[in-house]
Amino acid sequence: MCVGLPGKVEKIKDGMAIIDAYGAKRQVSAELLEDLMPGDYVMVHAGVAIAKITSDDDEELDELFKDEK
């Protein structure tokens, strides 16, 4: 099973992004996504931001993760 991790972009530099994923800061590749800006939400898989998502998507994923605990 492949699992993506949602996160909010905090900073972008040299093709890399720092994201906040449930309070954990992670550095991921941002080279696959154009026009990525701080404040955007992304889905991350294997250390690569693979898609932009909306804040609504992020909130829905938060609810799903809470239900799994």
C-alpha positions, 0 to 999 in steps of 0.5 A: 500500500502506498500512503501519501502525506499531506503538508503545508509548504512553509518555504521553497528554495532550489527545488526543495520545499520545507513542509509542515506535516502534522507539526513535523517539518520535512524537506521534500523535492518540489521539482514536479510542481510548478508555481508552488508557493508558501502556504500551498498544501501538497501531497507528498510521497517518497520525499517528493511533493506529487500534487497540490491539494486544497486546505479542504482536502487537508482537513478531510485527511485530518479527519480520516487519520483521527478516525484511524486512531 
